[in-house]
Amino acid sequence: MSDFTLSDLEAVIADRLVNGDASSYTRKLAGKGLPKAAQKLGEEAVETVIAAVTGSREGVVYESADLLYHLLVVLRLSEVPLAEVVAELGRRTGRSGLEEKASRAPD
């Protein structure tokens, strides 16, 4: 089992945005802007769902890796650190999902 974490991936993405060469996929994606990165995130989410619904365990693993990568790119471009998302998850711990949802302001 690898000791590689999402925080490690966040650091790799940050480094590639600053120090990566022109052939870096991360730099190319970021160079197209947040809307394109968000579009890619959506595509990866759909591919993950399709893999799950079709029962492809291997596909779920592969597509989830793509999904997490693209999510971290979108977070970085949105200037939202992963730690902030993790803190929000921690804040929600101990409350039922229904209770948490009911506490949100209506759309």
C-alpha positions, 0 to 999 in steps of 0.5 A: 500500500502506498503512503501517497496522500491527497495532500501529496497530490495537492503539493505536486499540482502546486509545484507543477503549476509553478515549476512544471515544464510546458509539456505538463498536463497540469500546466496545460489544463490550468492554462485553459482556465477554471471553466475548462478544469471544472468541465474536466472535473465534471467529465471525470465524475460522470466517468466514475459514475458510469464505472460504478453503475456498470460494476467495473471495480477497476474502472471505479479505481481508475476514474476515481483517481482522475476525479480526485486529481481534477478536483484538486486542480479545481480547488487550487485554481479556486484558491481553496486549500484541501485542508479547508475542505477536510476541515468542513468534512470534520465539522460535519462529522458527528451529525447525521447527513439529514441533520446537516442538510436541514441546517443549510440555507435554502437555495 
